[in-house]
Amino acid sequence: MLKKEEEIRDKAVMDVAQEVMLAIRTAPKTRGLDKLTVLVADGDEKEALVAKLDELYEQSGGQRASFARDARNLQNAQAVVIIGVSADPYGLNCGYCGYDTCAEKPKVSPCAFSSIDLGIGSGVAASLLGQKHIDNRMMFSVGYASLRMGWFGPEVTQALAFPLSASGKNIFFDRK
């Protein structure tokens, strides 16, 4: 059977997205506690996320111009991997969050180690996506929109996203 690349592109991108999800799952985490949630969206869910980004841009009165730009990038991507992390403390009483103890930290304020674990997971994702030669861009705006849509539930307070694209030209390269 003879197939053109265009016929297998979407499936190939989703296969890589699934590999990235597993790589994030097995990434090192603070105290070995896994507080990450990883999602992948394509099709109608991805388009709903595009609409949310446009809505957030409009609500900002144009102050968040990057949301409109990122919505166009997401619209042209085949899929998006989204990493979220819980704000629950790790019980280290380190003070990195600005509070002396974990008990003093407000529930909605992220634990510093949650942010670190989100960063480690994102670094793992970026590394694997580079190895797989899938065009991508880490976007806080798409993660933020997914939080506003309630995709992770109330316990997840931070999220980052990686829209994925396989095309003849990197859609994330010369963004304006």
N, C-alpha and C positions, 0 to 999 in steps of 0.2 A: 504494500500500500504506500502510496506517495502522499505526503502531507506537507503543506506549507506551514511555515512558522506561525502565521496569523491564526491558523486553525487550532493550535495548541497553546497559544500565548496565555489566555486567561487561566487555564488549568495549571500551567507551569508557574505563574505568579502565585496562585493559591497554594501550590505545593511548597514553594519557598516560604510563604507566610506561615504555613503550619510548622515548618522547620524552625523558623524564628520563634514561634510561640513556645516550642519545646526547649529551645536554647535559653530563652528567658526563664523558663521554669527551673532549669537546672543551674542557673547562674548562682554564684555565691551570694549569701544573704546574712545580715547581721544576726548573730547568735544562732544561725541555722533556722531562724523562724521565717516562714514563707508568708508574707503579707501582700504579695502581688496577685493581681488578677489580670489575665491577658485575653483580649478579644480580637477577632478579625471580622471586618465588615466588607461586604461587596454588594452589588446590586441595589435593591431598594433601601437597605439599611444605610449604605454609603450615601445614597442620594438624600436620605433624611438628614444625615449629618451635614451634607452640603447646604441644605435648606436652613439648618440650625445656625451654621456659620454666617450665612447671609442675614438671618434674623438678628443675630448678635451684633453684626456690623451695623445694621439699621438702628438698633436700639442704642448704639453708642454715638449716634449722630455723626458718624464718619470718623470718630476718634480712634477706632480700631481698624484702620485701613488694611492691615495685614490679614484680618479675618476674611475680607472679600477676596483678596489675592489668594489666600490659602484655600478658599472655597473653590476657586477655579482650578487650582492644582488638584485638589481632591476629586473634583468632577472628572478630570481627565485621567485619573489614576484607575487602575484595575481593582485595587483593594487597599485596605488600610489595617495595620496592626496597631492596637491601642493597649498600652500598659497602664494599669492603675495600681495605687498602693493605699493601704489603710493608714489612718493617722494614729492608730493605737500605739502607745509607747512600748518600748522593748524592755522596760524595767531596769535600765542602766543608771538612772538618776544622774546623768552626765551634765545636765544644764545647757547642752548645745541648743535647745529649743528656746532658751531664754528664761526658763523656769528652773528653780533649784532641784525640784524632784519631779518625777513622772506624775505623781498624784496632784501636783499643782498645775500641770499643763491642762489647758482647756481641751475638751474632747475634739473640737474642730481644728485646733492648731496642730499642724503636722509634727510628728516626732522627727528630729533631724536624721535619725537613722532610716526612717521611711524614705526620706528624700534621697539619702545615699543609696539605698537599695533600688529605688526607681532609676537613679543614675547608672548603677551597675547593670541593671537589666537593659536599659537603653543603649549602653555601650556594647553589650553583647549583641543586641539587635543590629546596631549599626555595623559592627564588625562582620557579622554573618551576611548581612545584605551586601556589603562591599565584596565579600568573597564570592557571592552568587551573581554579582554583576547586575543587580536589580536596582534601577534608579529609585531613589527615595530621598526623603527629607524629614528630619525630626521636627515635629510641629507641636508646640504647646497649645496653639489655638484649637486644633482638632481634638486634643485631649480635653481641653476645657469645655468644648461643645459637647463631647460625649458625657462629661460629668453633669452638665446642665440638662441633658436629656435623660438622666437617671439610669444610664446603662449599667453602672457599677453598684448602685445602691448607696445608701447614706454613709456607710463606713469608709468608702474610698473617697479621699479628698484631693488627690493629685493624680494627674494622668498626662502622659505624653503619647504622641501618635507618630506612626511612620506610614504615610501613603506610599504605595508601591506602583511603579510604572515600568512597563517594558515597551519601548517604542524606538523608532529610529533616531529620535532626539530626546535628550533628557529634559523633561518638562519642568524640572526644578532648577535648571541651570541659570537661566537669565530672567529670573522673576523680577518684577518691578513693584 
